[in-house]
Amino acid sequence: MVTYAFETWVLKENIKSKLRVFERKVLRRIHGPTKEIDGTWRIKSNELNRLIGNKNIINYIKAQRLAWFGRVHRMPDNSMVKKSM
């Protein structure tokens, strides 16, 4: 899985860029190109943008990291995870 242990990642701009490129590549592969009437093939960029909207891998990682922070915050004070934070 792409997001394995992402709660501990440092999200620098170059990593964010690489993740966005990877995500688009995977989505294009899943949804595939469209054959036009004239026989040419095109990638469905507009359809992909409409389909995913504001949902992207960076927003997902940020939301899950915030959820992880909430779980750690609710842990007992003697928890090893909370002590390490």
Phi and psi restraints in degrees (value plus and minus 20) as a CYANA .aco file:
   2 VAL   PHI     -87.7   -47.7
   2 VAL   PSI     -55.8   -15.8
   3 THR   PHI    -117.4   -77.4
   3 THR   PSI       4.6    44.6
   4 TYR   PHI     -82.2   -42.2
   4 TYR   PSI     104.3   144.3
   5 ALA   PHI      40.1    80.1
   5 ALA   PSI      10.6    50.6
   6 PHE   PHI     -91.1   -51.1
   6 PHE   PSI     -33.3     6.7
   7 GLU   PHI     -82.1   -42.1
   7 GLU   PSI     -42.8    -2.8
   8 THR   PHI    -122.2   -82.2
   8 THR   PSI     -22.5    17.5
   9 TRP   PHI     -88.9   -48.9
   9 TRP   PSI     128.9   168.9
  10 VAL   PHI    -117.1   -77.1
  10 VAL   PSI      96.9   136.9
  11 LEU   PHI    -111.6   -71.6
  11 LEU   PSI      69.7   109.7
  12 LYS   PHI    -105.7   -65.7
  12 LYS   PSI     144.0   184.0
  13 GLU   PHI     -79.9   -39.9
  13 GLU   PSI     -58.6   -18.6
  14 ASN   PHI     -87.7   -47.7
  14 ASN   PSI     -54.3   -14.3
  15 ILE   PHI     -90.0   -50.0
  15 ILE   PSI     -62.2   -22.2
  16 LYS   PHI     -78.4   -38.4
  16 LYS   PSI     -63.9   -23.9
  17 SER   PHI     -81.6   -41.6
  17 SER   PSI     -65.4   -25.4
  18 LYS   PHI     -83.4   -43.4
  18 LYS   PSI     -59.0   -19.0
  19 LEU   PHI     -85.5   -45.5
  19 LEU   PSI     -61.2   -21.2
  20 ARG   PHI     -83.3   -43.3
  20 ARG   PSI     -63.0   -23.0
  21 VAL   PHI     -82.6   -42.6
  21 VAL   PSI     -65.4   -25.4
  22 PHE   PHI     -80.8   -40.8
  22 PHE   PSI     -64.0   -24.0
  23 GLU   PHI     -80.9   -40.9
  23 GLU   PSI     -65.9   -25.9
  24 ARG   PHI     -83.0   -43.0
  24 ARG   PSI     -59.3   -19.3
  25 LYS   PHI     -82.3   -42.3
  25 LYS   PSI     -63.5   -23.5
  26 VAL   PHI     -85.6   -45.6
  26 VAL   PSI     -64.0   -24.0
  27 LEU   PHI     -83.7   -43.7
  27 LEU   PSI     -59.8   -19.8
  28 ARG   PHI     -84.1   -44.1
  28 ARG   PSI     -58.3   -18.3
  29 ARG   PHI     -87.3   -47.3
  29 ARG   PSI     -61.6   -21.6
  30 ILE   PHI     -86.7   -46.7
  30 ILE   PSI     -68.4   -28.4
  31 HIS   PHI    -106.6   -66.6
  31 HIS   PSI     -38.1     1.9
  32 GLY   PHI      47.4    87.4
  32 GLY   PSI     145.0   185.0
  33 PRO   PHI     -97.4   -57.4
  33 PRO   PSI     145.9   185.9
  34 THR   PHI    -133.7   -93.7
  34 THR   PSI     115.0   155.0
  35 LYS   PHI    -108.2   -68.2
  35 LYS   PSI     104.2   144.2
  36 GLU   PHI     -99.2   -59.2
  36 GLU   PSI     150.4   190.4
  37 ILE   PHI     -81.8   -41.8
  37 ILE   PSI     -56.9   -16.9
  38 ASP   PHI    -100.3   -60.3
  38 ASP   PSI     -16.7    23.3
  39 GLY   PHI      74.8   114.8
  39 GLY   PSI     -23.3    16.7
  40 THR   PHI    -105.1   -65.1
  40 THR   PSI     139.5   179.5
  41 TRP   PHI    -129.5   -89.5
  41 TRP   PSI     124.2   164.2
  42 ARG   PHI    -160.4  -120.4
  42 ARG   PSI     132.2   172.2
  43 ILE   PHI    -105.1   -65.1
  43 ILE   PSI     119.5   159.5
  44 LYS   PHI    -107.5   -67.5
  44 LYS   PSI      45.9    85.9
  45 SER   PHI     -83.8   -43.8
  45 SER   PSI     -66.0   -26.0
  46 ASN   PHI     -83.9   -43.9
  46 ASN   PSI     -61.0   -21.0
  47 GLU   PHI     -85.6   -45.6
  47 GLU   PSI     -59.0   -19.0
  48 LEU   PHI     -85.2   -45.2
  48 LEU   PSI     -62.2   -22.2
  49 ASN   PHI     -80.6   -40.6
  49 ASN   PSI     -63.1   -23.1
  50 ARG   PHI     -87.1   -47.1
  50 ARG   PSI     -58.2   -18.2
  51 LEU   PHI     -87.7   -47.7
  51 LEU   PSI     -67.4   -27.4
  52 ILE   PHI    -108.3   -68.3
  52 ILE   PSI     -43.3    -3.3
  53 GLY   PHI      36.6    76.6
  53 GLY   PSI    -146.0  -106.0
  54 ASN   PHI    -109.5   -69.5
  54 ASN   PSI     -21.6    18.4
  55 LYS   PHI    -102.2   -62.2
  55 LYS   PSI      97.9   137.9
  56 ASN   PHI    -164.3  -124.3
  56 ASN   PSI     152.7   192.7
  57 ILE   PHI     -85.2   -45.2
  57 ILE   PSI     -52.2   -12.2
  58 ILE   PHI     -88.7   -48.7
  58 ILE   PSI     -65.6   -25.6
  59 ASN   PHI     -82.6   -42.6
  59 ASN   PSI     -58.1   -18.1
  60 TYR   PHI     -83.1   -43.1
  60 TYR   PSI     -65.8   -25.8
  61 ILE   PHI     -82.7   -42.7
  61 ILE   PSI     -64.1   -24.1
  62 LYS   PHI     -82.2   -42.2
  62 LYS   PSI     -62.1   -22.1
  63 ALA   PHI     -85.8   -45.8
  63 ALA   PSI     -61.8   -21.8
  64 GLN   PHI     -90.2   -50.2
  64 GLN   PSI     -53.8   -13.8
  65 ARG   PHI     -86.1   -46.1
  65 ARG   PSI     -59.1   -19.1
  66 LEU   PHI     -85.6   -45.6
  66 LEU   PSI     -60.1   -20.1
  67 ALA   PHI     -83.6   -43.6
  67 ALA   PSI     -60.7   -20.7
  68 TRP   PHI     -82.8   -42.8
  68 TRP   PSI     -62.1   -22.1
  69 PHE   PHI     -79.2   -39.2
  69 PHE   PSI     -61.9   -21.9
  70 GLY   PHI     -82.7   -42.7
  70 GLY   PSI     -61.8   -21.8
  71 ARG   PHI     -83.6   -43.6
  71 ARG   PSI     -63.3   -23.3
  72 VAL   PHI     -85.3   -45.3
  72 VAL   PSI     -59.7   -19.7
  73 HIS   PHI     -82.6   -42.6
  73 HIS   PSI     -53.4   -13.4
  74 ARG   PHI    -103.7   -63.7
  74 ARG   PSI     -28.1    11.9
  75 MET   PHI     -89.5   -49.5
  75 MET   PSI     136.3   176.3
  76 PRO   PHI     -83.2   -43.2
  76 PRO   PSI     134.1   174.1
  77 ASP   PHI     -84.7   -44.7
  77 ASP   PSI     -43.6    -3.6
  78 ASN   PHI    -109.3   -69.3
  78 ASN   PSI     -15.0    25.0
  79 SER   PHI     -88.0   -48.0
  79 SER   PSI     118.4   158.4
  80 MET   PHI     -81.7   -41.7
  80 MET   PSI     -58.2   -18.2
  81 VAL   PHI     -85.0   -45.0
  81 VAL   PSI     -65.7   -25.7
  82 LYS   PHI     -87.4   -47.4
  82 LYS   PSI     -57.0   -17.0
  83 LYS   PHI     -83.3   -43.3
  83 LYS   PSI     -57.4   -17.4
  84 SER   PHI     -92.5   -52.5
  84 SER   PSI     -43.7    -3.7
